[in-house]
């Protein structure tokens, strides 16, 4: 293990179980000392913070996902849940010898960046991918003075705390949180709003509103209890 991950700045990464054979999980743990939790993710391959998710693709997988339409479904799900989606591509997408034009590749990349606001990064191989994923996670969690793994630890009373609470709702990132607070004026009004009232928030689609409403109003069944270790981003 390197000394990049000190005890005071432990990097937490949530990884999809499908990445188990890639060797990246082992590299994140053994080489970089990251604390990796493996599970079945709804979208993306690596969750690096409450806002940032990474979809890792080899060059040929990226091309195939463009041709069969998977890419556009994936980016839609990523944007629904995270405000900072990243596509990490291993290899040269222009050198796969697949039956696809350069214009089609350019169009797909432009769609990700210009329409959905995604970041597209390139690496040479899986070893480079592991290193970049770790450093992205470290910057996201600690680079700006965060003192908890996935949320800002210091908030100002009033507006800061209100945004902090709203951003903790699944499907709500920083941009959406601002819209919510401007619309409802308080956290209480947001949490007690009906789905019809939530649909009046400017710029929110019906599916996102439904997801937010369901998350707020979900309830443990009688006799069921939350247990230590069930939190996606906690090691307790």
Buried (B, 14 or more C-beta within 10 A) or exposed (E): EEEBBEEEBBBBBBBBEEBEEBBBBEBBBEBBBBBBBBEEBEBBBBBBBBBBBBBBBBBBBBBBBBBEEBBBEBBEBBBBBBBBBBBBBBBEBEEBEBEBEEEEBEEBBEBBEEEBEBBBBBBEEBBEBBBBBBBBBBBBBBEEEBEEBBBBEEBEEEEEEBBBBBBEBBBBBEEBBEBBBEBBEEBEEBEEBEBEBBBEBEEBEEEBBBBBBEEBEEEEEEEEEEEEEEEEBEEE
